[in-house]
Amino acid sequence: MRKRAAVLCGAAVVLAGSLTAAPAEAGVPHAAGTSRAAKLAWKKCGTEDYPTLQCASVKVPLDHADPAGRKITLALSRVPHTAKKYQGPLLVNPGGPGGSGLTLAGFIASSLPEKVAAQYDVIGFDPRGVGASEPALDCAPDHFAPVRPDSVPTSPEVERANLTRVQSFAAACGRKYADLLPHIDTASAVRDMDVIRRALGAKKINYFGYSYGTYLGTVYAKLFPERVRRLVLDSVVDPTQVWYDSNLDQDYAFNDRHRAFMTWVAKHDRAYGLGTDPEKIEAEWYAMRAALKKDPAGGKVGAAELEDTYLPGGYYNGYWPYLAEAFSAYVKDGDDEPLVDAYDGFGATDAAGHNGFSVYTAVECRDAPWPRDWRQWRKDNWEAYERAPFMTWNNAWYNAPCAFWPAESLRPERIRNSRLPSALLFQATHDAATPYQGGVTVHRLLAHSSLVVESGGGNHGITLSGNACLDRHLAAYLADGTVPRGGSGDADAVCAALPDPKPLKSKAAPSTARGSTLHGLLGFRG
């Protein structure tokens, strides 16, 4: 998880939870067999943006196979329902793995139609190891300190330098968290969600997940299908590809999105002055990369850091105007200050990012087998690089600790379910982080699901981001369970993508850009 993009996003919120046990709120329907579950004491922790937020915490077993053993603490947030009609808790997750969901609860409650949001307790949570949950992981705080070795291993020396970094990171995780790593995985987080359900006194949960949060939701639905009431999955992980293959698939998709950005820059030559030929503009970008490899901008933006800076543009095209201005200033004027600013806003890793990356690796390395022979990684990534040079090796090193991970890997859950009620899936056709096929695959695996496709869209995380067509389907489903059926091809409904952004007219960020707020909460790499 990278630093959230501060240039466009609203202020990040740190929420402090209550650790006190108390009776659950009166009026919430209780589930049979939950009388011994820990009850939650909610305390006010509202912010200027989300004044009705409340916080609490719940203890869960570190090892769910040993429920009487060691406990860890999960931080929770809530925007309580206000309508007479109450449809239960709506758990929300921003992805990752490693993303904090506390502020997301406030965003979702304020972004849904008021009449719909009022019928739910919108529940955010920091999964085990994340953020305000305790203990929180931070394996090696200096892992992304600039300037890193070039990500492309064009010599044995560069490859060894990168291998040393990732091996050191894996070893540090093993030293600091040997007792935790065997229990930081998706299945454990899913069982935590069921503890949250019991603590809320609910027979069933509603769930809304973005990105990796869709995998969390599908695994919950696999393990506890009778406890799912409504299920929303936005930007869907392909569960048949976790996780080595899915990262290789991303390389091609991110390369396509980077080229889409080059085409957009060419379209706006009047603003950026880099020409009208996307291929020549792309060549200029790689020339910039080569120059920064030799002489890092501001002493901290080298080739690897440049990739970190431009990766967020593959997640959200709202960042393109800022990235294009930095690109243009460097190429045309030799001015690297905007590039350093872009790195600080989009690419640099802050404390939350260090925590997020530690959890990301802990979950992905534990969830599924990874090749342990580095020769396999070298072969596969050089093959991908030949067709997709933009992020292939950067992505490889991001995940490479899994080749040396000190905890044994599990086998991923096989996701297939005919016992669920209707589920609603959202997928953009050109999503790079969770490519389109993932939405189609999960639609086929969940027998009663409906798939809403954003045609021509390339953003990752598409609902509550300004597309009224998508949001109408979301609101209808959460209001009364209505889903589209039929349609053509794989989709039950199709919405047109929003137009690409325009160049900036000023340096100020858009004050009402809901999409940029959402993407700041979702972050990158998940």
HELIX and SHEET records of a PDB file:
HELIX    1   1 LEU A  102  SER A  111  1                                  10    
HELIX    2   2 GLU A  114  ALA A  117  1                                   4    
HELIX    3   3 PRO A  156  LYS A  176  1                                  21    
HELIX    4   4 LEU A  181  HIS A  183  5                                   3    
HELIX    5   5 THR A  186  ALA A  199  1                                  14    
HELIX    6   6 TYR A  212  LEU A  223  1                                  12    
HELIX    7   7 PRO A  225  ARG A  227  5                                   3    
HELIX    8   8 TYR A  244  LYS A  267  1                                  24    
HELIX    9   9 ASP A  269  TYR A  272  1                                   4    
HELIX   10  10 PRO A  278  LYS A  294  1                                  17    
HELIX   11  11 ALA A  303  TYR A  310  1                                   8    
HELIX   12  12 PRO A  312  TYR A  315  1                                   4    
HELIX   13  13 ASN A  317  TYR A  319  5                                   3    
HELIX   14  14 TRP A  320  ASP A  333  1                                  14    
HELIX   15  15 GLU A  337  ALA A  342  1                                   6    
HELIX   16  16 TYR A  343  GLY A  347  3                                   5    
HELIX   17  17 ALA A  351  ASP A  367  1                                  17    
HELIX   18  18 TRP A  374  ARG A  387  1                                  14    
HELIX   19  19 THR A  392  ASN A  399  1                                   8    
HELIX   20  20 ALA A  400  PHE A  404  5                                   5    
HELIX   21  21 GLN A  437  LEU A  445  1                                   9    
HELIX   22  22 ALA A  468  ASP A  480  1                                  13    
HELIX   23  23 ARG A  514  LEU A  522  1                                   9    
SHEET    1   A10 LYS A  43  LYS A  44  0                                        
SHEET    2   A10 GLN A  54  PRO A  61 -1                                        
SHEET    3   A10 LYS A  71  VAL A  79 -1                                        
SHEET    4   A10 ASP A 121  PHE A 125 -1                                        
SHEET    5   A10 PRO A  89  ASN A  93  1                                        
SHEET    6   A10 ILE A 205  TYR A 210  1                                        
SHEET    7   A10 VAL A 228  ASP A 234  1                                        
SHEET    8   A10 ALA A 423  ALA A 428  1                                        
SHEET    9   A10 SER A 449  SER A 455  1                                        
SHEET   10   A10 ALA A 493  ALA A 496  1                                        
END                                                                             
